[in-house]
């Protein structure tokens, strides 16, 4: 995925814009993203002071003073407008481990001639000579090199504010305080930037606008702060429409993205996320983490942010883990009395090309820590749970299973748990948390079991489909068909919304209908097709009908597949259910979506029939809906 450019802007000074950018950048970098910060506040540069407050090696300290920056880059362009911008000569990767490998482009060489050299740059003349196009090409290269490019923009309206507020960024994050000039000026600039961006003759998505109330006092002036928040919710509502969920509360979004006023961090240029590792909900780092997670999610999954902020941040870390850090295909969960079997399984899977995390080899000697295991689980795509009848140490396995399920419930890609029953172990030994999962049995033939596991986790590698990875939302009866749903997902043909386990779904249910509709709406965004998996009672489910209606109004392709002949965890099929489209009217119009029924009763044949035809059915449904529209 191409990197994202985010401009941090403020109409007035004194809002903590550079402080916010630097700390958010460090968090993203620590999580594993490749981050570049650019100081575009050329009249009053200061971004390097924040990073300079952290101990660096001699080479980096010298670069802070003598290294070239943006002014020198543009000056080179002025001398030779035909040459591409050699940005790599003006970027430095900072040496301090506490900064996570972040890179910086300073405003310029910090000497007594800086102001004089800056005044020589005639921006209007430079743009007429093609600087805008040169910057456009440069930022295309930066998007390939970095996951996030964070621009620290000049306050007010300048000669070059248009290019860094409208043309270059994907997100304009504008900070403001609770006063008239700051709020009204920021709103006006944001509107102008959006209008200018949408009028550009460029093949680029619409500009997303992220309002950030900053240095906001809540502890001592509660009544006044609530009045300002109410005003923010009214006057800023338009800026959330491009990315927030349709039922997300604007007031709660504002509260979640507000940076509080903490006097301690107003003295000097320092990094709070480096000096203070805590994330107290009342502290400044808590809000900075939330903002970093929001950028990591590309301003998506906002319903999850409002429902469970900690899960949202954890999911953002896992997005980073998938963007470049070392990962394992499989996390191997086992009781240490079954170490021999675990080693045999690890070897068999490794021979088939899967990388396996096994604590005996990957962690230091001694009892594993929860933090180390949780980190390893975050960096693993799937989990295998070895189940033996004589298990004595269920505590760690239960922790690992719950940690994986909690993560998988908030991830945008499919992550599977496969129970592996060891020789002679009854199915009753499978932990209750995994009773709905498809399991594999193994005696002494670990190679055969490994082949089955690879077939489940990587089916697309064995039998590639015509269009794997179609983005679909699955609608189903969770109470009776969860096992069947997992089989469809295991085919590798589609990317779906997170499939919540019973505990996670009940948590949403307890929050009421509004929370459920918000979850559905948020997770349906970005999908191209709704697939209803029809079991015995699916057509009677209230939320299945809601999902069909929502998908229809959102313009998604829609289809249904009868799955009653797929066997469940107990090896049983079910009665054939009614089509959910029968007698269903939407805005007075009868549903005419296609319902497919595999012409077999054997579960394996049904599975193969669906697997071989699913991509074609999706394409047909999507094309049919486009023609209707």
C-alpha positions in Angstrom: 0.0 0.0 0.0 1.3 3.5 -0.9 2.3 5.7 2.0 0.1 8.4 3.4 1.0 12.2 3.5 -0.4 14.1 6.5 -0.1 17.8 6.8 -0.3 19.2 10.3 -1.6 22.8 10.1 -2.6 25.6 12.4 -4.1 28.9 11.6 -2.6 30.5 14.7 0.6 29.7 16.5 0.9 28.5 20.0 -1.4 25.4 19.6 1.4 22.8 19.9 1.3 21.7 16.3 5.0 20.7 16.0 4.8 19.0 19.4 1.8 16.9 18.3 3.4 16.0 14.9 6.8 15.0 16.5 5.2 12.8 19.2 2.7 11.2 16.8 5.6 10.5 14.4 7.7 8.8 17.1 4.7 6.6 18.1 4.1 5.5 14.5 7.8 4.8 14.0 8.1 2.9 17.3 5.2 0.7 16.2 7.1 -0.3 13.1 5.9 2.2 10.4 8.5 3.9 8.2 8.0 7.6 9.1 9.5 10.8 7.6 8.9 14.2 9.2 9.4 17.4 7.0 9.7 20.8 8.6 7.9 23.1 6.1 7.6 25.9 8.6 10.4 27.7 6.9 9.9 31.1 8.5 10.0 29.7 12.1 11.5 26.2 11.9 11.6 24.2 15.1 10.8 20.6 14.5 14.4 19.5 14.8 14.5 21.0 18.3 12.1 18.3 19.5 14.1 15.5 18.1 17.3 17.2 19.2 16.1 17.0 22.8 16.9 13.2 22.7 20.5 12.0 22.9 21.9 11.3 19.4 25.2 10.0 18.1 27.9 12.4 17.0 27.1 12.2 13.3 23.4 13.0 13.9 24.3 15.9 16.3 26.5 17.4 13.5 23.8 16.9 11.0 21.3 18.9 13.1 23.6 21.9 12.8 25.3 21.5 9.5 23.1 19.2 7.4 21.1 20.5 4.5 17.3 20.7 4.5 14.3 21.8 2.5 15.7 25.3 1.8 18.9 23.8 0.3 16.8 21.3 -1.7 14.7 24.1 -3.3 17.8 26.2 -3.9 19.3 23.4 -5.9 16.1 23.2 -7.9 16.3 27.0 -8.6 19.8 26.6 -10.0 18.7 23.6 -12.2 14.9 23.4 -12.7 15.2 20.5 -15.0 16.8 18.1 -12.5 14.6 16.0 -10.2 14.6 16.9 -6.5 17.4 14.9 -4.8 15.5 14.5 -1.6 17.6 11.6 -0.3 20.6 13.9 0.2 18.5 16.0 2.5 16.9 13.3 4.7 18.6 11.9 7.8 17.5 8.8 9.8 17.9 9.7 13.5 20.1 7.5 15.6 18.3 7.4 18.9 16.7 4.0 19.5 13.9 5.7 21.5 12.7 7.4 18.3 12.1 4.1 16.6 14.1 4.9 13.4 12.3 8.0 12.4 13.7 10.1 9.5 13.7 13.9 9.3 14.0 16.6 6.7 14.9 19.8 8.4 13.8 23.3 7.2 17.5 24.0 6.3 21.1 24.3 7.4 21.0 26.0 10.8 23.6 28.8 10.5 23.5 32.6 10.5 22.9 32.8 6.8 19.7 30.7 6.9 17.3 33.7 6.8 19.2 35.3 4.0 19.1 32.1 1.9 15.4 31.7 2.6 14.6 35.3 1.4 16.3 34.5 -2.0 13.6 32.0 -2.7 10.8 33.5 -4.8 8.0 30.9 -4.4 5.8 32.3 -7.1 8.6 32.3 -9.6 9.6 28.8 -8.5 6.1 27.5 -9.0 5.9 29.1 -12.5 9.1 27.2 -13.3 7.6 23.9 -12.3 8.4 23.4 -8.6 4.8 22.2 -7.9 5.2 19.4 -10.4 8.7 18.6 -9.1 7.3 18.3 -5.5 4.5 16.1 -6.8 7.0 13.7 -8.3 9.1 13.8 -5.1 6.1 13.0 -2.9 5.3 10.1 -5.2 8.7 8.7 -4.4 8.3 9.4 -0.7 5.0 7.5 -0.7 6.9 4.5 -2.0 9.7 4.9 0.5 7.7 5.7 3.7 4.5 4.6 5.3 3.8 8.1 6.6 5.1 11.5 5.6 4.2 14.1 8.2 4.5 17.8 7.1 4.8 20.5 9.7 3.1 23.5 7.9 3.5 27.2 8.4 0.7 29.0 10.3 -1.7 31.3 8.6 -1.9 31.6 4.8 1.4 31.7 2.8 2.5 31.6 -0.7 3.0 27.8 -0.5 0.2 26.9 1.9 -1.9 25.7 -1.0 0.5 23.0 -2.1 1.1 21.6 1.3 -2.5 21.9 2.5 -4.4 20.9 -0.6 -2.2 19.4 -3.4 0.2 17.1 -1.6 -1.5 15.6 1.5 -4.0 12.8 1.8 -5.0 14.1 5.2 -5.1 17.7 6.5 -4.9 17.6 10.3 -5.6 21.1 11.5 -5.1 22.0 15.1 -6.9 24.9 16.9 -7.6 26.2 20.3 -10.8 27.3 22.0 -10.8 30.9 20.7 -12.6 32.6 17.9 -9.7 33.4 15.6 -8.2 30.0 15.8 -11.4 28.1 15.2 -12.9 30.3 12.5 -9.6 30.7 10.7 -8.9 26.9 10.7 -12.4 26.2 9.4 -12.0 28.6 6.6 -8.6 27.2 5.6 -9.9 23.6 5.7 -12.8 24.5 3.5 -10.6 26.3 1.0 -8.1 23.4 1.0 -10.9 20.8 0.3 -12.3 23.0 -2.5 -8.9 23.5 -4.1 -8.0 19.8 -3.8 -11.2 18.7 -5.4 -10.6 21.1 -8.3 -7.2 19.8 -9.1 -6.6 17.9 -12.4 -5.0 15.0 -10.5 -6.0 11.4 -10.2 -6.2 11.5 -6.4 -8.7 10.8 -3.7 -10.6 13.6 -1.9 -8.8 15.4 0.8 -9.6 14.0 4.3 -10.0 16.7 7.0 -9.1 15.8 10.6 -9.9 18.5 13.2 -7.8 18.4 16.4 -8.7 20.6 19.4 -5.4 21.3 21.1 -4.2 22.6 24.5 -7.8 22.2 25.6 -8.4 22.8 29.3 -11.0 20.5 31.0 -9.9 20.0 34.6 -10.6 23.5 36.0 -13.1 25.1 33.7 -15.5 22.2 33.1 -18.6 24.2 32.3 -16.8 26.4 29.7 -15.0 23.5 28.1 -18.3 21.6 27.6 -19.8 24.7 25.9 -16.8 24.9 23.5 -17.0 21.1 22.8 -20.7 21.5 21.9 -19.7 24.3 19.6 -17.0 22.2 18.0 -19.5 19.4 17.4 -21.8 21.8 15.6 -19.3 23.8 13.5 -17.0 20.9 12.6 -19.5 18.2 11.7 -19.0 18.6 8.0 -15.3 17.6 8.3 -16.0 14.1 9.6 -18.3 13.1 6.7 -15.5 11.9 4.5 -14.2 9.3 6.9 -16.2 8.7 10.1 -18.9 6.1 10.4 -22.5 7.3 9.6 -23.6 6.7 13.1 -20.5 7.9 14.9 -21.1 10.7 17.4 -19.3 13.8 16.3 -19.1 14.9 20.0 -17.4 11.6 20.9 -15.0 11.9 17.9 -14.0 15.3 19.0 -13.5 14.1 22.6 -11.3 11.2 21.4 -9.1 13.5 19.2 -8.6 16.3 21.6 -5.1 17.1 23.0 -5.5 18.3 26.6 -3.6 21.2 28.1 -0.8 19.9 30.2 1.4 22.9 31.4 4.4 20.7 32.0 4.9 20.1 28.3 4.6 23.7 27.3 8.1 24.4 28.6 10.8 23.8 26.0 10.7 21.5 23.0 10.5 17.9 24.4 8.9 14.6 23.4 6.4 13.5 26.0 6.2 9.9 24.6 9.9 9.6 25.1 10.3 11.2 28.5 7.1 9.7 30.0 6.2 6.1 28.9 2.9 6.1 30.7 -0.4 6.5 28.9 -2.7 7.7 31.6 -6.2 8.4 30.2 -6.0 11.9 31.7 -2.5 12.5 30.3 -1.3 13.9 27.0 0.2 10.7 25.7 -3.2 9.0 25.8 -4.6 11.4 23.2 -1.4 11.3 21.1 -1.6 7.5 21.0 -5.2 7.8 19.8 -4.3 10.2 17.1 -1.4 8.0 15.9 -3.8 5.0 15.9 -6.3 7.0 13.9 -3.6 7.7 11.2 -2.5 4.1 11.3 -6.1 3.0 10.5 -6.2 5.6 7.7 -9.0 7.3 9.6 -11.0 4.1 9.5 -12.6 1.7 12.0 -13.8 4.7 14.0 -16.7 2.8 15.6 -14.1 0.5 17.2 -12.2 3.6 18.4 -15.3 4.9 20.2 -16.3 1.5 21.6 -12.9 0.3 22.7 -10.0 2.7 22.4 -7.4 0.3 23.7 -8.4 -2.4 21.2 -8.1 0.3 18.5 -4.6 1.2 19.5 -3.6 -2.4 19.7 -5.0 -3.1 16.3 -3.0 -0.1 14.9 0.2 -1.7 16.3 -0.6 -4.9 14.5 -1.1 -3.0 11.2 2.4 -1.7 11.7 3.6 -5.2 12.5 2.3 -6.3 9.1 4.0 -3.4 7.2 7.6 -4.5 7.5 8.6 -6.1 10.8 9.6 -9.7 11.0 6.5 -11.9 11.2 5.6 -15.6 11.7 3.1 -17.5 9.8 2.0 -19.5 12.8 2.1 -19.0 16.6 2.4 -22.5 18.1 0.4 -22.7 21.4 1.1 -25.9 23.4 1.3 -27.3 26.9 4.9 -28.0 27.8 4.0 -31.7 28.6 3.5 -31.9 24.8 6.8 -30.3 23.9 7.9 -33.3 21.8 4.7 -33.1 19.7 5.2 -29.3 19.3 8.7 -29.8 18.0 7.6 -32.4 15.5 4.8 -30.1 14.3 7.1 -27.1 14.1 9.6 -29.1 11.9 6.8 -30.5 9.6 5.3 -27.0 9.1 8.8 -25.5 8.4 9.4 -28.1 5.7 6.3 -26.9 4.0 7.4 -23.3 4.0 5.6 -21.9 7.1 7.6 -19.9 9.7 6.6 -21.0 13.2 6.9 -19.1 16.5 7.6 -21.6 19.3 8.5 -20.0 22.7 11.2 -22.6 23.5 13.3 -21.3 20.6 12.2 -17.7 20.3 12.0 -16.5 24.0 14.6 -16.4 26.7 14.7 -19.3 29.2 12.2 -19.1 32.1 8.5 -18.6 32.4 7.2 -16.6 29.5 5.8 -13.1 30.2 2.4 -11.9 29.0 4.0 -8.9 27.2 6.4 -11.1 25.3 3.7 -13.6 24.3 1.3 -10.8 23.3 4.0 -9.2 21.1 4.7 -12.6 19.5 1.0 -13.2 18.8 0.7 -9.7 17.3 3.5 -10.6 14.9 1.9 -14.0 13.9 -0.7 -14.4 11.2 -2.3 -17.6 12.6 -2.3 -19.8 15.6 -2.2 -23.5 16.1 -3.3 -24.9 19.5 -2.0 -28.4 20.3 -4.6 -30.1 22.4 -3.7 -33.1 24.6 -5.9 -35.0 27.0 -3.4 -34.7 29.9 -2.8 -30.9 29.7 -1.7 -29.5 33.0 -0.8 -25.9 32.2 -3.9 -24.6 30.6 -3.4 -21.1 32.0 -0.9 -20.0 29.4 -2.8 -21.6 26.5 -6.0 -19.9 27.6 -4.2 -16.6 27.8 -2.7 -17.1 24.3 -6.0 -18.1 22.8 -7.9 -15.1 24.3 -5.1 -12.7 23.2 -5.2 -13.9 19.7 -9.0 -13.8 19.5 -9.1 -10.3 20.9 -6.6 -9.2 18.2 -8.3 -11.1 15.4 -11.6 -9.5 16.2 -10.3 -6.0 15.4 -8.1 -6.8 12.4 -9.0 -6.1 8.9 -7.5 -9.3 7.5 -8.3 -13.0 8.2 -6.4 -14.7 11.0 -7.3 -18.2 11.9 -7.0 -20.5 14.9 -6.7 -24.2 14.2 -7.0 -26.7 17.1 -4.7 -29.8 16.6 -5.9 -32.9 18.5 -3.0 -35.1 19.4 -3.1 -38.8 19.2 -5.9 -40.4 21.3 -7.3 -37.0 22.6 -11.1 -36.8 22.5 -12.8 -33.8 21.0 -14.1 -32.9 24.5 -10.6 -31.8 25.3 -10.8 -28.9 22.9 -11.1 -25.7 24.9 -14.5 -24.2 25.0 -13.2 -21.1 23.3 -12.4 -23.2 20.2 -15.3 -25.5 20.0 -16.7 -23.8 16.9 -13.4 -24.1 15.0 -12.5 -26.7 12.4 -9.8 -29.0 13.9 -7.1 -31.3 12.6 -6.1 -34.6 14.2 -2.6 -36.0 14.3 -1.2 -39.3 15.3 2.5 -39.9 14.4 2.1 -38.6 10.9 2.9 -34.9 11.5 3.7 -34.4 7.8 0.2 -35.3 6.8 -1.3 -33.0 9.5 1.0 -30.2 8.3 -0.2 -30.6 4.8 -3.8 -30.3 6.0 -3.0 -27.2 8.0 -1.2 -25.5 5.1 -4.2 -26.3 2.9 -6.4 -24.5 5.5 -4.2 -21.5 6.0 -2.9 -21.0 2.5 -5.5 -22.5 0.1 -4.9 -19.9 -2.5 -1.3 -21.1 -2.9 -2.5 -24.6 -3.7 -5.4 -23.9 -6.0 -5.3 -20.2 -7.1 -8.6 -18.7 -7.9 -9.3 -16.2 -10.7 -9.6 -13.2 -8.4 -8.5 -13.8 -4.8 -8.9 -11.1 -2.2 -12.3 -9.6 -3.2 -13.5 -7.3 -0.4 -16.7 -8.7 0.9 -19.0 -8.5 3.9 -20.4 -11.8 5.1 -23.8 -12.0 6.6 -24.7 -15.1 8.6 -26.4 -16.7 11.6 -23.6 -16.7 14.2 -25.4 -18.9 16.6 -25.6 -21.9 14.2 -23.2 -21.4 11.2 -20.0 -20.0 12.6 -18.1 -23.2 11.7 -19.4 -23.0 8.1 -18.5 -19.4 7.8 -14.9 -20.1 8.8 -14.7 -22.7 6.1 -15.7 -20.1 3.5 -13.2 -17.6 4.8 -10.5 -20.3 4.7 -10.9 -20.6 1.0 -8.7 -17.6 0.5 -11.0 -16.0 -2.1 -12.2 -13.1 -0.1 -11.2 -10.5 2.5 -14.0 -9.9 5.0 -14.9 -7.9 8.1 -13.6 -9.3 11.4 -15.6 -12.3 12.4 -16.3 -11.8 16.1 -16.4 -14.7 18.4 -19.4 -15.2 20.7 -17.8 -13.2 23.6 -16.9 -10.3 21.4 -20.3 -10.2 19.6 -22.2 -10.4 22.9 -20.2 -7.3 24.0 -21.5 -5.4 21.0 -25.0 -6.7 21.6 -25.0 -5.5 25.2 -24.4 -1.9 23.9 -27.7 -2.0 22.1 -29.0 -1.6 18.6 -27.2 1.7 17.9 -23.8 0.1 18.6 -24.7 -2.9 16.4 -25.7 -0.7 13.5 -22.5 1.4 13.9 -20.4 -1.8 13.9 -22.1 -3.1 10.8 -21.9 0.2 8.9 -18.3 0.8 9.8 -17.2 -2.7 8.7 -19.3 -2.6 5.5 -17.5 0.5 4.3 -15.0 -0.2 1.6 -16.6 -3.6 0.6 -17.8 -4.3 -2.9 -20.2 -7.3 -2.2 -22.4 -8.7 0.5 -22.5 -12.5 0.7 -25.3 -14.0 2.8 -24.4 -17.6 3.9 -27.7 -19.3 4.3 -28.2 -21.9 7.0 -31.3 -23.3 8.5 -32.4 -20.1 10.4 -30.5 -17.3 8.6 -33.5 -15.7 6.9 -35.2 -15.1 10.2 -32.3 -13.1 11.8 -33.0 -9.4 12.3 -29.5 -8.3 11.7 -29.1 -10.3 8.5 -32.1 -8.4 7.1 -30.5 -5.1 8.3 -27.2 -6.0 6.6 -28.9 -6.8 3.3 -30.8 -3.5 3.4 -27.7 -1.5 4.3 -25.7 -3.2 1.5 -28.4 -2.5 -1.0 -28.5 1.2 -0.1 -24.7 1.3 -0.2 -24.7 0.0 -3.8 -22.9 -3.3 -3.0 -23.3 -6.4 -5.1 -25.4 -8.9 -3.2 -25.6 -12.7 -3.4 -26.6 -15.7 -1.2 -25.2 -19.2 -0.9 -26.9 -22.1 0.8 -24.3 -23.7 3.2 -26.5 -26.1 5.1 -24.7 -29.2 3.6 -21.3 -28.0 4.9 -20.6 -30.0 8.0 -20.3 -28.2 11.4 -17.8 -29.0 14.1 -19.7 -32.1 15.1 -19.8 -33.4 11.5 -23.5 -32.7 11.0 -25.3 -30.8 8.2 -28.5 -28.9 8.8 -31.9 -28.3 7.3 -32.1 -26.2 4.2 -33.1 -22.6 5.1 -35.3 -20.2 3.2 -33.7 -17.6 0.9 -33.3 -14.3 2.9 -34.4 -12.4 -0.2 -37.9 -14.0 -0.4 -40.6 -11.4 0.3 -38.0 -8.8 1.2 -38.9 -5.3 0.0 -36.4 -2.4 0.1 -38.0 0.9 -0.6 -40.9 -0.9 -2.1 -38.7 -2.9 -4.5 -38.4 -6.7 -4.3 -34.9 -8.1 -4.0 -33.7 -9.8 -7.2 -30.2 -10.9 -6.0 -29.0 -14.4 -7.0 -29.1 -17.3 -4.5 -26.8 -20.2 -5.2 -27.2 -23.8 -4.0 -24.4 -26.3 -4.5 -25.9 -29.4 -6.3 -24.3 -31.8 -3.8 -25.0 -33.3 -0.3 -21.4 -34.4 0.4 -19.6 -31.7 2.5 -16.3 -31.9 0.7 -18.0 -31.6 -2.7 -20.0 -28.6 -1.5 -16.9 -26.9 -0.2 -15.1 -27.4 -3.5 -18.0 -26.2 -5.5 -18.3 -23.0 -3.6 -14.5 -22.5 -3.7 -14.3 -23.0 -7.4 -17.2 -20.6 -8.2 -17.1 -18.0 -5.5 -15.0 -15.4 -7.4 -17.2 -15.7 -10.5 -20.4 -15.3 -8.4 -19.0 -12.1 -6.8 -18.0 -10.6 -10.1 -21.5 -11.3 -11.4 -23.2 -9.7 -8.4 -21.0 -6.6 -8.5 -21.4 -6.2 -12.3 -25.2 -6.6 -12.0 -25.4 -3.9 -9.3 -23.3 -1.5 -11.4 -25.6 -2.0 -14.4 -28.7 -1.4 -12.2 -27.1 1.8 -10.8 
